[in-house]
Amino acid sequence: MNRELFLSLSSGLVFSLLITFLAYRRGSLSQSGAAGALVVGTIIFGLGGWVWGVALGVFFVSSSLLSHFKEREKAAVAEKFEKGHRRDAGQVFANGGLGALIAVLSAVVPAAVVPRDLWFFLFIGVMATVTADTWATELGTLSRRPPRLITSGRTVEVGTSGGVSPLGTGVSFAGGLLIGLTAGLLAPVAGLLPWSAALPLTLVGALSGAAGSLIDSLLGATVQQIYYCDTCGKETERQVHRCGTTTRPLRGWSWMNNDLVNLISSLGGGLAAALLAAWLLA
């Protein structure tokens, strides 16, 4: 390992340790989630660079803060979700694992084969998507208007997989916009892109985040495994409902859980960002 790579990974480790420790103390990460966040953060910061690391940090910090926002109001719909706001390793890798893989590929694939800018755009699209989707989940559930299923427009209960609302869609756009703005402001400072790319990159983040979030909703409404609790008469992502009843499969594919849906949708957002960047920055 050369000296420059060692220093980059060491800096990434320190950066990740700080954020992970604070998140764990605040109750945003389980023990396995903390270990996963440490790995993901070190790889992204160490191999991608500090702009990549800051983008990851913006996603993680903003999402963690929102998960604690109006917890009492959101508690009523928490039973529908497979996992709580205390993220485990599965959730961490579903949200950040693809970004870490992109960082590794950006470091090992020669620039003559795949330009480094392309890896950066893919990464920003992934981060924009996971931010947009998390914001939509955390704030969309507070909407006073009932969501509608993205496939049929049918009114569904708050928290139903595949349900969308004006509030949720709006905040998903805002989440992607924040990642795009972060990249647009910092990439020129780091010399990754010219200042003329700042505004287009901001737009790339907003649009790719919204696109990835909609892909997540579409998968949630069609192929994600959803269960039904006969005791409570409610749909849920849990195999064992909060009341203790073992649920029965209602719809979707047995292997398509929420973590996999997040991973696929973030890939879709990354590809959308790459295509948008190729068009806007050509």
Secondary structure, DSSP 8 states (H G I E B T S, - for coil): --HHHHHHHHHHHHHHHHHHHHHHHHTSB-HHHHHHHHHHHHHIIIII-HHHHHHHHHHHHHHHHHHTTTHHHHGGGGGGSSS-SSB-HHHHHHHHHHHHHHHHHHHHS-TTTS-HHHHHHHHHHHHHHHHHHHHHHHHHTT-SS--EETTT--B--TT-TTEE-HHHHHHHHHHHHHHHHHHHHHHHHTTSS-GGGHHHHHHHHHHHHHHHHHHHHHHHHHTS-EEEETTTTEEES-SB-TTS-B-EEEES-TT--HHHHHHHHHHHHHHHHHHHHHHH--
